[in-house]
Amino acid sequence: MRKKAELITKISLLKRKIDQCLDDRDQEAFIRYTFELKVCQRYLETHMNYAEAGVKERLEQNRDKFSHY
């Protein structure tokens, strides 16, 4: 959960840097930060999907344990 929060914070900061690059018309920095933003967003999406899949698997595995009660 901590990693997810750090990633969300980094994404927010990157968006601010991208906005600043647009204001300053700094194309090189814009490209660099945009690429880094895409990587972070993809990683966050993948991490969230993996975590969600893991929870569903554990629920399925444990369902049998609780159905006897």
C-alpha positions in Angstrom: 0.0 0.0 0.0 2.9 2.4 0.8 4.4 1.8 -2.7 1.0 2.6 -4.3 0.8 5.9 -2.3 4.4 6.8 -3.3 3.6 6.1 -7.0 0.5 8.3 -6.9 2.5 11.1 -5.3 5.2 10.8 -8.0 2.5 10.8 -10.8 1.1 14.0 -9.3 4.5 15.7 -9.2 5.3 14.6 -12.7 2.0 16.2 -13.9 3.0 19.4 -12.2 6.4 19.3 -13.9 4.8 18.6 -17.3 2.5 21.7 -16.8 5.6 23.8 -15.9 7.4 22.5 -19.0 4.4 23.6 -21.1 4.4 27.0 -19.5 8.2 27.3 -20.1 8.0 25.7 -23.6 10.7 23.2 -22.6 10.1 20.5 -25.1 13.0 18.3 -24.0 11.9 18.2 -20.4 8.3 17.7 -21.5 9.2 14.6 -23.5 11.3 13.2 -20.6 8.6 13.8 -17.9 5.8 12.6 -20.2 7.7 9.3 -20.8 8.3 8.9 -17.0 4.7 9.6 -16.3 3.5 6.9 -18.7 5.9 4.4 -17.1 4.6 5.2 -13.6 1.0 5.1 -14.7 1.5 1.7 -16.4 3.3 0.3 -13.4 0.6 1.5 -11.1 -2.1 0.0 -13.3 -0.3 -3.3 -13.5 0.4 -3.3 -9.7 -3.3 -2.6 -9.0 -4.5 -5.4 -11.3 -2.0 -7.8 -9.9 -3.0 -7.0 -6.3 -6.7 -7.3 -7.2 -6.2 -10.6 -8.9 -4.3 -11.9 -5.8 -7.2 -10.9 -3.5 -9.7 -12.7 -5.7 -7.6 -15.8 -5.8 -7.2 -15.9 -2.0 -11.0 -15.4 -1.6 -11.7 -18.3 -3.9 -9.2 -20.5 -2.1 -10.6 -19.6 1.3 -14.3 -19.8 0.3 -14.3 -23.6 0.8 -12.8 -23.2 4.3 -15.7 -21.0 5.4 -18.6 -22.7 3.6 -18.6 -25.6 6.2 -19.8 -23.3 9.0 
